[in-house]
Amino acid sequence: MSDVLVLCYHGVSARWPSSLAITPEQLEQQLRFLVRRGYRGATFEQAVLSPSAARTLAVTFDDGYHSVLTQALPVLDSLGLPGTVFVVTDFVGQDRPMSWPGIEEWVGTPHEDELVSLSWEELRLLRDAGWEVGSHTRSHPRLSRLHDSTLRRELHESRIASEERLGGCTTLALPYGDGDDRVLAGAEAAGYAAVGGLPAPGVPTAGWPRVGVYPPDSLPRFRVKVARPVRRVREGRLLRPLEALLRGRPQTAGHERAELE
């Protein structure tokens, strides 16, 4: 059976002390390990809909931080890997920092510039480099809590914005990993072909399960997180204590981490 591994990163920075930002060195070390293990790169859509290798790796980045272009792209290029970036379209090309629960604490700090989104021109550069640009909604809300009409706007208008500027948008990543059957039905109605989830304590889980990667993930712990048996356990929600250990926090603090994703 083919093995499809989808990773979920956020920011990439050597100086931002955020629980969402890994260093370029971590990123390179982790991805080089997987390439040496025989994984072959694909965009998120390719990986989940038509994987072409026995071991397929999709490297995804949520939120659309500018560091994806300046820090992540050189690393992935050096390893011959494409990437997928899921952008929050209301912030694309804006000078103001992105802000929602989980990152708003950095607004007004010396690290505020880390919150700046990629522009449409920069997203075209990524697209032309073989990357995929998907939607992370318009404003990064918890989708399962939205009224039907607001849910439709978040899903439909974000896809259309990317389609008009980039020529296409067929995939969605759920903010906070928060989704349910109603959200998935809404995504299908909005025209998405694939939806990326992110299993997390305290939120409904839907979509393709991605492995979230964070600063505490040294290479030994990363190797455990991406091991296929461990992924099956996490996706099945069968062993909460193991999940808490792999996330690098006490089990009781799991909800706090979910707020950040």
Secondary structure, 3 states (H helix, E strand, C coil): CCEEEEEEECEECCCCCCCCEECHHHHHHHHHHHHHCCCEECCHHHHHHCCCCCEEEEEEEEECECHHHHHHHHHHHHHCCCCEEEECHHHCCCCCCCCCCCCHHHCCCCCHHHHCECCHHHHHHHHHCCCEEEECCCCCCCHHHCCHHHHHHHHHHHHHHHHHHHCCCCEEECHHHECCHHHHHHHHHCCCCEEEECCCCCCCECCEECEECCCCCCHHHHHHHHCHHHHHHHHHCCCHHHHHHHCCCCHHHHHHHHHHC
